[in-house]
Amino acid sequence: MSISRAPGEAILRTPTTFLRMSIEDLDEVVEIENRVYSHPWTQGNFVDSIEHGYQCWTLRDANQVLLGYFFMMAVVDEAHLLNISVHASYHGRGIGKQLLDKVALLAKEHAMTTVLLEVRPSNQRAIVIYQRFGFVEIGRRPSYYPADGNKREDAIVMRLSL
C-alpha cells in the first residue's frame, strides 16, 4: 500500500523499531495520548488492552524516542483498530503510515480479512491518512464520542479490505 506525501512533508529518516507494548511504556503512551486527543484514553484503558492480549505496539526511533503506538483487537476475521497515535512532534513524517503498515501486516498474519476503525469527523488529518491508505467509510455511529461542552460527536466507521 502506498500513501502519497503532501508537498513539504518530510519523511522521518532515522531507523525505527516496533516493539510489543508493556506496562512500562504507559507513562510515555499516556503523555502522548493526552497531548493529541481532546478526550484521551485513560491509563486504565491501556492497561486493560495490554492485559487482554490485544495487539499493542510501540514504534521507537534509534534513540528509543516513542514516535507512536497502536492497539488492535481481533474479532473472528476482523481486526479492530482501537487506538492509533503519533507523537505530535512527528506529525507529517510518515509515522502514521508505518503504524498502519504494521497494523495491516499483523492483521494479515492473523488471517483477518478487514481492519475496522472509528474516527471523529473533526479529525480530518486522520481521515485523509486513512483514505490514502485505502480505508473507506462504511457508516456512522451517531453521538459515539464525548465532545466539549457536554456534547457528543459522531464516529465515522471505516474499513480496509486486506
C-alpha positions as CSV (number, residue, x, y, z in Angstrom):
1,M,0.0,0.0,0.0
2,S,1.3,3.4,-0.8
3,I,0.4,6.8,0.7
4,S,1.3,9.9,-1.3
5,R,3.1,12.6,0.6
6,A,1.8,16.1,0.7
7,P,4.2,18.8,-0.6
8,G,6.6,19.8,2.2
9,E,6.1,16.7,4.3
10,A,9.4,15.3,5.5
11,I,9.7,11.6,5.9
12,L,11.5,10.5,9.1
13,R,15.0,9.4,8.0
14,T,16.1,7.6,11.2
15,P,15.8,3.8,11.8
16,T,12.7,2.8,13.7
17,T,11.7,-0.3,15.6
18,F,8.4,-1.8,16.5
19,L,8.2,-3.4,20.0
20,R,5.3,-5.1,21.8
21,M,4.0,-2.6,24.3
22,S,4.5,-3.3,28.0
23,I,3.1,-1.7,31.2
24,E,6.5,0.1,31.5
25,D,5.7,2.0,28.3
26,L,2.5,3.5,29.6
27,D,3.8,6.7,31.1
28,E,5.1,7.8,27.7
29,V,2.0,6.5,25.9
30,V,-0.4,8.4,28.3
31,E,1.7,11.6,27.8
32,I,1.3,11.4,24.0
33,E,-2.3,10.4,24.3
34,N,-3.1,13.4,26.5
35,R,-1.3,15.8,24.1
36,V,-3.0,14.6,20.8
37,Y,-6.6,13.9,21.9
38,S,-9.2,16.2,23.5
39,H,-10.8,13.1,25.1
40,P,-7.9,10.7,25.7
41,W,-8.0,7.1,26.8
42,T,-7.2,6.6,30.5
43,Q,-4.2,4.6,31.8
44,G,-6.8,2.0,32.8
45,N,-7.9,1.7,29.2
46,F,-4.4,1.0,28.1
47,V,-3.7,-1.5,31.0
48,D,-6.9,-3.4,30.1
49,S,-5.9,-3.7,26.5
50,I,-2.5,-5.0,27.3
51,E,-3.8,-7.4,29.9
52,H,-6.5,-8.7,27.4
53,G,-3.7,-9.7,25.0
54,Y,-4.6,-7.2,22.2
55,Q,-2.0,-6.3,19.7
56,C,-0.4,-3.4,21.5
57,W,2.7,-2.0,19.8
58,T,5.1,1.0,20.1
59,L,7.3,2.5,17.4
60,R,10.6,4.0,18.6
61,D,13.5,5.6,16.8
62,A,17.1,4.7,17.2
63,N,17.3,6.8,20.4
64,Q,14.3,5.0,21.9
65,V,12.0,8.0,21.5
66,L,8.4,6.9,21.4
67,L,7.1,8.0,18.0
68,G,3.7,6.4,18.1
69,Y,1.7,3.4,19.1
70,F,-1.5,1.4,18.3
71,F,-3.9,-1.0,19.9
72,M,-5.7,-3.6,17.7
73,M,-8.2,-6.3,18.7
74,A,-9.0,-9.4,16.7
75,V,-12.7,-10.4,16.4
76,V,-13.3,-13.5,14.3
77,D,-11.9,-12.4,10.9
78,E,-11.9,-8.7,11.5
79,A,-9.2,-6.5,13.1
80,H,-10.5,-3.5,15.1
81,L,-8.0,-0.7,15.3
82,L,-8.9,0.7,18.8
83,N,-6.3,3.5,19.1
84,I,-3.5,4.8,16.9
85,S,-1.5,7.8,17.8
86,V,1.6,9.7,16.6
87,H,3.7,11.9,18.8
88,A,2.7,15.5,17.9
89,S,6.3,16.4,17.1
90,Y,6.4,13.8,14.4
91,H,3.1,14.5,12.6
92,G,3.5,14.6,8.8
93,R,6.7,12.5,8.8
94,G,5.4,9.1,7.7
95,I,4.9,7.6,11.2
96,G,1.2,7.1,10.7
97,K,1.9,5.1,7.6
98,Q,4.5,3.0,9.3
99,L,1.9,2.3,12.1
100,L,-0.8,1.4,9.6
101,D,1.6,-0.8,7.6
102,K,2.3,-2.8,10.8
103,V,-1.5,-3.0,11.6
104,A,-2.2,-4.4,8.1
105,L,0.7,-6.8,8.4
106,L,-0.4,-8.2,11.8
107,A,-4.0,-8.4,10.6
108,K,-2.9,-10.5,7.6
109,E,-0.7,-12.7,9.7
110,H,-3.7,-13.4,12.0
111,A,-5.9,-14.3,9.0
112,M,-8.0,-11.1,9.3
113,T,-9.8,-10.1,6.1
114,T,-10.6,-6.5,7.1
115,V,-9.5,-3.7,9.5
116,L,-12.2,-1.6,11.0
117,L,-11.8,1.7,12.9
118,E,-13.8,4.7,14.1
119,V,-12.7,8.3,13.7
120,R,-14.2,11.6,14.7
121,P,-15.4,13.7,11.7
122,S,-13.4,16.6,13.2
123,N,-10.2,14.6,12.9
124,Q,-9.7,15.5,9.2
125,R,-5.9,14.8,9.4
126,A,-6.5,11.2,10.4
127,I,-9.3,10.7,7.9
128,V,-7.1,11.8,5.0
129,I,-4.3,9.4,6.1
130,Y,-6.8,6.6,6.4
131,Q,-8.2,7.3,3.0
132,R,-4.8,7.5,1.4
133,F,-4.0,4.1,3.0
134,G,-7.2,2.6,1.4
135,F,-9.8,2.8,4.2
136,V,-13.3,3.6,3.0
137,E,-16.2,5.0,5.0
138,I,-18.9,2.3,5.6
139,G,-21.1,4.0,8.1
140,R,-21.6,6.4,11.0
141,R,-22.2,5.9,14.7
142,P,-24.3,8.8,16.0
143,S,-23.2,10.5,19.2
144,Y,-20.4,8.0,19.7
145,Y,-17.6,10.2,21.1
146,P,-17.8,12.6,24.0
147,A,-17.1,16.2,22.9
148,D,-16.5,19.5,24.6
149,G,-19.4,21.4,26.1
150,N,-21.1,18.2,27.4
151,K,-22.0,17.3,23.7
152,R,-21.4,14.2,21.6
153,E,-19.7,13.7,18.2
154,D,-20.5,11.1,15.6
155,A,-17.9,8.4,14.6
156,I,-17.1,7.6,11.0
157,V,-16.7,3.9,10.7
158,M,-14.0,3.0,8.1
159,R,-12.9,-0.4,6.7
160,L,-9.7,-1.6,5.0
161,S,-10.1,-4.8,3.0
162,L,-7.0,-6.9,3.1
